Amino acid sequence: MATVAAVLGAAVTARLGAWQLDRAAQKIALRDAITSRSEMPPITAADLALTAADAAPQHHRRVRLEGTWRPEHTVFLDNRQMKGRPGFFVVTPLVLPQGRAVLVQRGWVPRDPNQRTLLPEVPTLYEFEHGGAGRIRQNLDLEAFGKSTGLALAPLSVLQLDDSGDGLRREWPVPAFDVHTHHGYAFQWFALSALITALYVWFQLIVPRRRRG
């Protein structure tokens, strides 16, 4: 019984250690891909993906677009923080000359501390009759949003980086890879596996032999 428990415990903890190393390797590959793609030439409107499969290789690529804002469809994504302050991400569709549209995450604005639903004034925003309904959201589904607005949306969104003088903050968070954390967890699991093995060898093999000797 002790043998089964020891083998099982050592195997499970070793497998968990290997899983942590695999997670670290995946994040290293993602980090390298993001770095490589950010150094590639900017994508133009003509090259923008038409399908989700085409969009995947364009993630984290730079893009240069020109078009017309559709401020009546601007939404505010709630519960987004920047430097510890609560606020909104401002998202506005940009209609390209070809007629297609792309959602642009334009920047961040702070939330009013006294009135949670009070939306800040942002350039290119207009007030339409009943336009405030649904302006504050937690998340945004591209397909559903495209159907509700009648816009032919690209299967991706864009982060605006240039300063257009609209007062929005664009200190976008950098992806956290936490590779060292996975390595630390892997070391702990492998150490536990080695400890289980060592304890089994000591108490089940070495100690009995010493007693018999």
C-alpha positions in Angstrom: 0.0 0.0 0.0 2.8 2.4 0.9 4.5 1.6 -2.5 1.4 2.4 -4.5 0.9 5.7 -2.6 4.5 6.7 -3.0 4.6 5.9 -6.7 1.3 7.7 -7.3 2.4 10.8 -5.2 5.8 11.0 -6.9 4.2 10.6 -10.4 1.5 13.2 -9.8 3.8 15.8 -8.4 6.4 15.2 -11.2 3.6 15.6 -13.8 2.5 18.9 -12.2 6.1 20.1 -12.3 6.3 19.2 -16.0 2.9 21.0 -16.6 4.3 24.2 -15.1 7.4 24.0 -17.3 5.1 23.5 -20.3 3.1 26.6 -19.3 6.3 28.6 -19.0 7.4 27.4 -22.5 4.0 28.5 -23.9 4.3 32.0 -22.4 7.9 32.3 -23.6 6.7 31.4 -27.1 3.9 33.9 -26.9 6.2 36.7 -25.6 8.6 36.0 -28.5 5.7 36.1 -31.0 4.4 39.4 -29.7 7.9 40.9 -29.9 8.5 39.6 -33.4 5.1 40.8 -34.6 5.5 44.2 -33.1 8.6 44.7 -35.2 6.9 43.8 -38.5 5.7 46.5 -40.9 2.3 48.0 -40.1 -0.8 46.4 -41.6 -2.9 48.6 -43.9 -6.7 48.6 -44.2 -6.5 46.5 -47.4 -4.6 43.8 -45.5 -6.9 43.7 -42.5 -8.3 40.2 -41.8 -11.7 39.1 -43.1 -12.1 36.0 -40.9 -11.2 35.0 -37.4 -8.6 32.5 -38.7 -6.9 35.3 -40.7 -7.1 37.6 -37.7 -5.0 35.3 -35.4 -1.6 36.0 -37.2 -2.4 39.8 -37.1 -2.7 39.9 -33.3 -0.1 42.3 -31.7 0.8 43.7 -35.2 1.0 47.4 -35.7 -1.7 48.8 -38.0 -2.2 52.2 -39.7 -5.8 53.0 -40.6 -7.7 56.1 -41.8 -11.5 56.4 -41.7 -14.5 58.0 -40.2 -15.5 57.6 -36.5 -19.0 56.4 -35.7 -19.4 58.1 -32.3 -23.1 57.2 -32.0 -21.9 53.6 -31.5 -19.3 54.4 -28.9 -19.5 52.2 -25.8 -17.7 52.4 -22.4 -16.3 49.2 -21.0 -16.7 49.4 -17.3 -14.4 48.2 -14.4 -11.2 48.9 -16.3 -8.4 50.3 -14.1 -5.4 52.3 -15.0 -2.7 52.8 -12.4 -5.1 51.7 -9.7 -7.9 54.1 -10.7 -11.4 52.8 -11.8 -12.7 53.9 -15.1 -13.7 53.0 -18.6 -12.1 51.9 -21.9 -13.6 54.0 -24.7 -14.4 51.9 -27.8 -15.6 53.5 -31.0 -16.1 51.9 -34.5 -13.9 53.4 -37.3 -15.4 53.0 -40.8 -12.7 52.5 -43.4 -12.9 53.8 -46.9 -13.7 50.3 -48.2 -16.9 50.4 -46.2 -15.8 47.9 -43.5 -15.4 48.9 -39.9 -13.0 48.1 -37.1 -13.5 48.5 -33.4 -10.9 50.8 -31.9 -10.1 50.8 -28.2 -9.3 54.5 -28.1 -8.2 55.0 -24.5 -9.1 55.2 -20.9 -11.2 57.7 -18.9 -11.7 57.9 -15.1 -15.1 57.1 -13.7 -17.0 59.9 -11.8 -16.5 59.1 -8.1 -20.0 60.4 -7.2 -22.1 59.1 -10.0 -21.1 55.8 -11.4 -23.1 56.0 -14.7 -22.1 59.6 -15.5 -20.2 59.4 -18.8 -17.3 61.8 -19.4 -17.2 64.1 -22.4 -15.0 62.7 -25.1 -14.3 64.3 -28.5 -16.2 62.8 -31.4 -19.1 61.8 -29.1 -22.5 63.1 -29.8 -25.8 62.9 -27.9 -28.6 61.1 -29.8 -32.1 60.5 -28.7 -32.1 57.3 -26.5 -28.4 57.1 -27.4 -27.3 56.5 -23.8 -29.0 53.0 -23.6 -26.4 50.3 -23.5 -23.5 52.7 -23.6 -21.9 51.2 -20.5 -21.0 47.5 -20.8 -18.8 44.9 -19.1 -17.6 43.2 -22.3 -18.2 43.5 -26.1 -18.9 40.7 -28.5 -17.8 41.6 -31.9 -20.3 39.5 -33.8 -23.3 40.6 -31.7 -22.2 44.3 -31.8 -21.8 44.2 -35.5 -25.3 42.8 -35.9 -26.8 45.4 -33.6 -25.1 48.4 -35.3 -25.3 47.1 -38.9 -21.6 47.6 -39.3 -19.4 45.1 -41.2 -16.8 44.7 -38.4 -13.4 43.2 -38.8 -12.9 40.1 -36.6 -10.4 42.0 -34.4 -10.1 45.2 -32.5 -7.3 47.8 -32.5 -5.6 49.7 -29.7 -5.0 53.3 -30.5 -1.5 54.4 -29.6 -1.2 57.9 -31.2 -2.2 61.0 -29.2 -5.0 62.7 -31.1 -5.6 65.4 -28.4 -8.8 63.9 -27.2 -7.7 63.7 -23.5 -7.9 59.9 -23.3 -5.1 58.1 -21.6 -3.3 55.3 -23.5 -0.9 53.8 -21.0 -2.1 50.3 -22.1 -1.1 47.5 -19.7 1.7 45.3 -20.9 0.9 41.5 -21.0 2.2 39.8 -17.9 3.8 36.5 -18.7 4.9 35.4 -15.2 7.5 32.9 -16.5 9.5 32.9 -13.3 6.4 32.1 -11.3 5.9 28.9 -13.4 9.5 28.0 -13.0 9.2 28.5 -9.2 6.1 26.3 -9.0 7.8 23.6 -11.2 10.8 23.6 -8.8 8.4 23.1 -5.8 6.5 20.2 -7.5 9.7 18.4 -8.5 11.2 18.9 -5.1 8.1 17.4 -3.5 8.3 14.5 -5.9 11.9 14.0 -5.0 11.1 14.2 -1.3 8.3 11.5 -1.6 10.8 9.3 -3.4 13.5 9.9 -0.9 11.2 9.2 2.1 10.0 6.0 0.5 13.5 4.7 -0.1 14.6 5.6 3.4 11.7 4.2 5.4 10.8 1.3 3.1 14.2 0.1 1.9 17.1 1.5 3.9 15.6 1.4 7.5 14.4 -2.2 7.3 17.8 -3.3 6.0 19.6 -1.6 8.8 17.3 -3.2 11.3 17.9 -6.6 9.9 21.6 -6.0 9.8 
